[in-house]
Amino acid sequence: MSQAAAQSKKVSFRAKESTACPICDENHQKEQMFQGGGRLIAGKLAQDLRRLYEKNRKFGRVSPLDYVMTVCPRCLYASFPKDWNALNPADNEAIRMATDARRSYIEKILGPIDFTQERQIVLGAASYLLGMDCYQLRGVSVAPTPKKAVCAIRAAWYFSDLHDEFPNLGYDKIRDLLYQKAAVIYGYTLELMQNGNEPVDQAAGMLGPDTDNNWGFDGVIYLNAFLTKKFKDQMAPKPEDQVLLLSRAKRTLARLYGSGKASKGKPGPIVEMTRELYDEYNAILEEMGGEK
């Protein structure tokens, strides 16, 4: 079989150049996805800004998210590619010291994992859990908070898919926990956009939250409101606190909706989804006796 014919049947390939881990010095060839060839069949855009993909008859399940995170197969250090080597000595030491705990944590959730194998749904899920864990130990210079938010929501998507495939393993509980974490972290990210305590612009190119459209800071505002509405009971058990929480999210959402109506440059889908969400907020707050 020719090389071209062999490639036409594969989803991914290994990079020729080695990637060295700055934590443990392990070298590996990063797996990357082939572009084109009818591998991706785009479906609808979900309410949480996830692009759904249809199962491919030739290639089976294909997801570009599988290949985004760089993960060391030895120590399980994980990051977005641009941050891979951007480690100060304190970050490096903290991540190195947490290696055993990181492996134990991920294997309790997903069982034994091997990042020398080809990426699939389990390794995709693991890559974002590991990313959250490692960014927890990173300094403010890499803007870890918005990156943890993206990792959290992507991990929630993976555990949603895992629950669909294995409905009796409790992955739905992990999914919901990750969505709740994403809700909290997106709220923090919104605060950082306003107070400047992290250089959030440094994360602009990877805010996604998916890979087909980078909704950037508009996506942060929308997702903060979407997730706040979805998990208001967990975030604020008292009704009066829920009203305050929802009112704050609605005011931010209103600015996004207003700027979308005023600007032809805003992408249509997020403007329409923002309008629908804003209407839902009005209905919920009216029912709760909050602001109209």
N, C-alpha and C positions, 0 to 999 in steps of 0.2 A: 504493500500500500504506500502511495506517495505521501510525503510529509504534508502536502496541502490537503489530501483526502483525509489523513488522520486528524488534522486540525479541525476540519469541518465537522467532525463528530464529537469534539471536546468543547467544554464550556470555558476551561481555564488553562493557563500555562504557568511555568515557573520562570521567573526572571533569570537572565543569564548572570547578572552580577549578584554577589552575595550581600546580604544585609547583616551587619554586625550588631549584636545587642550591646547597648552601652551599660547595661547592668551586669551581665555575666560573661560577655565577650563571645557568646555563641554565634556562629554564622549560619544563616539559612537563606534559601532562595525564596523570596516572597511570591506567593501565588497571586496571579492577576487574571482578570476575566477577559476573554476574547471579545472584541467589539464586532457588531454586525452579525451577518450570517443567519438572521432570523431567530437568534437565541431568545431575545426578549419579546414578549407579547404583552404590551401595556394594557391594563384594564382601567377601572375607574379610580378616581381620587377619593379616598375615604375622608370622613369628617375630621379625623386627626391628622390630615395632610399626608397620609401614607399612600403611595402609589401601589396599587395592587397589580400583580402580574398573573396572567393565565398560565396554567401548566402547559409546557411545550410538548407536543407529541413526539418530537425527535429527541429533545434534550431532557425532558422531564421538568422537575422544579428548577427554576433559574432565578437567582436574586443577586443583583449587583451589591447589595448590602453585605453579602458574605465576605467580600474581599476588601472592604474599606479599612478595617483596623489592622495595623501591623502588630503581630504578636510573636514574642520569642517562644519557640517550642520548648526551650529548656526551663527558663525561670518564669514564663508566663507574664512578663512585662508587656503591657499593651498600651498603644496610643494611636492617635491620628498620625499619619505619616509626617506631617510638618513638624510635629513635636517630638519625634522619635529621639533625636539627639539633643534637644533643647533642655537639657537637664543641668541644674546646678548641683554642686556636691551634696547638699543636704537632701534634695529630692532623690538623687541617686542612692544614697545610703538608706533612706527610708524605704524605698521600693525594694532594694536588695534585702534588707532585714525582714521584709514582709513576705518573702518568696514562699516559704513553707505554708504560712497562713493562707496565702492567695491560692495555692494549689488545693489545700484542704477545703477551703470555702467553695471553690468551683466544683470540686468533685462530689461534695455533699449534695449539690443541686443537680448536677448533670452526669455524675459518674466519671470514670476515667476518660480523659480526653488526650488527644495526640495531634498537635498542630503541625506535625510533619505529613499528615494525611491531607487529602483534598478537602477543601471547605464544603460544609453542608449545613443543614439547619441547626444541628447541635453545636458545631464549632462557631457558626455565626452568632448564636445566642451567647456562647461562652465569651466570644471576643468583646461583646459590648458590656457584659458583666465585669470582665477583667478591666476594660477601659474605665468604667465607673470606679472600680476599686483603686486603680493606679492614679487617676486624676484626683482622687481624694487626698493623695500624698504629694501633689504637685503644688508649687508656689504660684502666687498670683500673676506672675509675669506671662504665663501661658493661658491665662483666662480659663481656669479649670471649671468654673461653675457652668457656663453655657455648654461646655463640652460634656459635662456630666449629664446635663439635661437631655442632650441629643442621644447620648448612650442609653439613658434610662428609657426614653420613649421607643427607641429602636429595639432594645431588649424586650420591652413589653410586647411589641409586635411579634417578635420571635416566639415568646412564650404563648401568645395567642395561637400561633400556628402549631406549636408543639401540643397544646391542649386539643386542637382539632384532630391531630394525628393520634395522640395518646390520651384520651379523655379521662382515664382513671388514675393518672399519676399526680394529680394535684397541681398541674402547671397553671391552671386558671387562678389559683391563689397567688402564685408568684407573679403572674401577669398583672393582676389587680394591684399588688404591692408596688410593682414597678411603675405602673401608671400613677399611683399616688405619689411615689418619689419624684416622678417627672413633674407632677403638678406643683409640688413644693419647690423644686429646683428651678422650674420656669418662673415661679414667683420671685425667687432670689435674683434670677437673671434680669428680670424686669427692673428690680431695684438697682442693680449694678449699671444698667443702661442709663439710669438717672443720676446715680451718685458718683460714678466713675471709679469705684474702689478696685475694679479689675479692668484691664484694657480689653473690653468686650469686642471692640473692632477687630481685634486679633483673631476672633472666632468667626467673623462675618462670612468667610468663604466656606464654612463647614456647618452652618446652622441648620441647613436643610429644612425640615428634619429628614427628608428622604434624599435620594441622589438625583432624581430626574429634574426637580425644580428646587432651587435654593430660595426659599421665601424670606431668608434673612431675618432682620429684626421685626418685619411685619409678621412673620411666622411665630416669633416669640410672643408677641402681643396676642395673636389669635389663639395660640395653644395655651397660654396662661388662662385665658378666659374659658376656652373649651374644657380644659382639665379641671379648673376651679368649679365649673358648673357640674361636671360629671362626678366629682368627689367632694362636694361641699359637705356632705354628712360626716365624712372622715376627717376633713380638715377643720371643721368647726361644728362640734356636736350641738351647741346651743343655737336655737333659731335666730336669736338676736345677733349672734356672732356671724351666722351665715348671711344675714342681710348686709352686714358691714362688708364681709368678704366679697359678696356678689356685687354690691354697689361699687366697690373699688375697681373690680375687674371690668364692670360695665363702662365706667368712665374712661378707662384706658381703651377699651374696645371702641367706644364712640369716636375717639380721636382717629383710630385706624379707619373706621367706616367713613368719617368725614373727609379724611385725606384721600381715600379711595374715590369718593364721588367727585372730588375737586381735581383729581389728576388722571389724565388719560393714560399715563405711563404705568399706573398700577395694574398688575395682572388681574384679568377678569375673574378667574375662579376664586381667588381669595377675597375679593371684594364682595362677590355674591355670597360666599360662605359666611363672611363677617356680617352681612346684612341679616342672614337667616339666624345666626347666633344671637345677634343683637335683639331681634324680635323675640327669641326664646327667653332672653334675659328679662325683657320687659314683662313678659307673661309670668315668669317665675316670681319676680319681685312684687308684681301687683298682687299675686295670690298670697304672698307672704306678708303683705301689708307694708312693703318697703317703698323706696322711691319709685315714681312712675317714669 
